[in-house]
């Protein structure tokens, strides 16, 4: 009579919420790791884009001030664009 306890106690009925909870925790940890990895990878790309943008800005300033000619400007612009 005491071993049933209508779903209360240490039977299998009470272990399922814990198992589901641990699965959710595992999912959140994996998703968190993926998010951190993606942010880390994008950080390098953002830095590279900024450097290219800054280099292009300097090139345009040098061309506008007359430091470099049109041919050199086009050549360097093509290199920076690739």
N, C-alpha and C positions, 0 to 999 in steps of 0.2 A: 504494500500500500504506500509506503513512504518513497519508494524508488521512482514513481512517476512524477509526482509533485507538479503536475499540470504545466510542464514546460519550464519550470524554474529549477535552478540548481546547476549542476555541472554536466548536464547531458549534451547531446549533439545539437539540440535546438538553440543553445546559447552560444555556440562556437561560430556559427555562420556570420553573424554581424562582425565579429572580430576578424574573420578571414577576409570578408569584403572590405573592411576598413584597412587592413594591411595591403590589400591589392590597390586600393585607392592611393595609399601613401606611396607605394612603389611607382604608380603611374605619375604622381606629382613629382617625384624625384627624377624620373626619366625625362619628363617634360622640362623640368628645371635645368637639367644638364644640357639638353638639346638647345634650349633658349640661350644659355650662357655660351655654348659653343658657337651658335650662329652670330651672337653679338660680337664675340671675339674675332670671328672671321670677317665680319663686315667692318670692324674697326680698321683693319689693315686696308681694306678697299677704300674707305672714306678718306684715310690719310693719303693714299696714293692719288685719289681724285683731287684732293686739295692741293697737293704738290704740283700736279699737272696744271691745274687751274692757275696757280700762282706763277708757274713758269710761263704759261701762255700770256698772262697779264704783263709780266716783265718783257717778254718778246714784243708785245704790242707797244709798250711804252718806248722801247729802244727803236722800234720802227718809226713811231710817231715823232720821236725827237731827232731822227735822222742819223742815229748811230750805225744802223745797218741799212742795206739797200733792199729793194723789193725781192730780188732773187734769193738773197740769204734769208729774208723773212719767210718767203714761201717754203723754202727748203726746211727750215727749222720748224715751221708750223706743221708741215707734213710729218716730220719726225715725232713731234709732240702729240699729234692726233692719233698716231698708231699705238 
